[in-house]
Amino acid sequence: MARRLADAEEGRIVDLARHPDSHVTVAQLAAYWGVSEKTIRRDIDKGALKAVRVGSNALIIRIPIEEARRYGQPNT
C-alpha cells in the first residue's frame, strides 16, 4: 500500500480509473503499460491513440485518461 501511495505521489499511474489528472504523459503511459515511449508515440502518429499536443511548438504530448482507457494496452 505504501508503495502505491509513493508511486501516485511521484506522478506514476497506479490505476487509470483512479488517476487524479485528466491527462497523462507519454512516459507515464509507457511505464504503466510496460512498453517503450516509442510504441506510444508510434500509435499516436498512426492515429490509433488520440493525444493532445500543447505548447508553442506543439512538442509536448498529453493523452487524455479517457482515451487511454478506451485504447487499452497496445499490442507490441
N, C-alpha and C positions, 0 to 999 in steps of 0.2 A: 504494500500500500504506500509506504513512504517513497519507494522508487517511482511509482506512478505520479505521485504529487510533485516530486522533483522534476520529472520529465515535463509535466504540464507547466511548471513554473519557468522552465527553460525554453518554452515555445514548441517543444516536441508534441506531435499529435499522439494522444493516448487513445482516443476514440473519436472518430469523425462525428458521430451523433452527439457527442457532448463537448466538442471543441468550442471554446468561448468566442473565437473570432469568426467573422463571416467569410474570410478568405485565408488561404494558406500559400506559402511559397513553394516553388519548385523543389527546393531542398527538403522542406518539411514533408511534402507528399512522397518524395522519393524514399526518404528514410522510413516513413510509415509503411509504405508498400514493399520495401526491401528491393527496390530497383534503382538504377542509376538516374541521375538527373537528366542525362542524355535521352533516356527512354521517355521520361515525362515530356521533355521538350519536343521530341520527335512526334509524340501523339498530339501535342498541341499544334505543331506545324501541319500535321495531316488533317487537322480539324476534328479528330476523334474526341479530343478533350478540350473543352472550351475554357479559355482563360481571358483575363483582362490585362492589358498592357498599360502601365502607368508611367508617369514621368515625362519630362520634356522630350526625350528621345524614344519613349515607349520601350525602354530596355528592361524595365522592371516588370516581372510577370507575377500575377497572383491568380490563383484558381479558386473560384467560389466553392465553399464547402458543399453546397447542394450539388454542384457539378461533379465534384469528386465522389460523392455518394452515388450519384446516378451512374457514373462511369465504372466504378468498381476498380479492382486491381487490374493493371494491364497484363496482357499475355506477353511474356518475354521469350 
